[in-house]
Amino acid sequence: MSDQPKTTVLATFAAAPHATEEDFAKVIDAELARAKELVDGGVIVHGYHRTDLVGAALIVDAETVEAAREILATLPAVAAGLVETESIMPLIPLQLPQN
């Protein structure tokens, strides 16, 4: 295990313009299985459906931004080109005022 601190990223995805429901149906079981592995491994911390378009947003913990990118590329829908990665941005906690 590395002593390097984890990097938290926000990754946003959108369905590729050519992707159909039938295309997604072919990979959904593998997609859910891989997502479960990543959740169980503490990599995917939170996941959200987007309401502005067909897509998702994930909060991911990884060693580096590049490591997060490589891990997310293993999602079957990403690997099949059915979803496009819009952004992967590193995050740090915001110090909010406390009452």
Secondary structure as GFF3:
##gff-version 3
##sequence-region A 1 99
A	DSSP	beta_strand	7	15	.	.	.	ID=ss1
A	DSSP	alpha_helix	21	40	.	.	.	ID=ss2
A	DSSP	beta_strand	44	49	.	.	.	ID=ss3
A	DSSP	beta_strand	55	62	.	.	.	ID=ss4
A	DSSP	alpha_helix	65	72	.	.	.	ID=ss5
A	DSSP	alpha_helix	76	79	.	.	.	ID=ss6
A	DSSP	beta_strand	83	91	.	.	.	ID=ss7
###
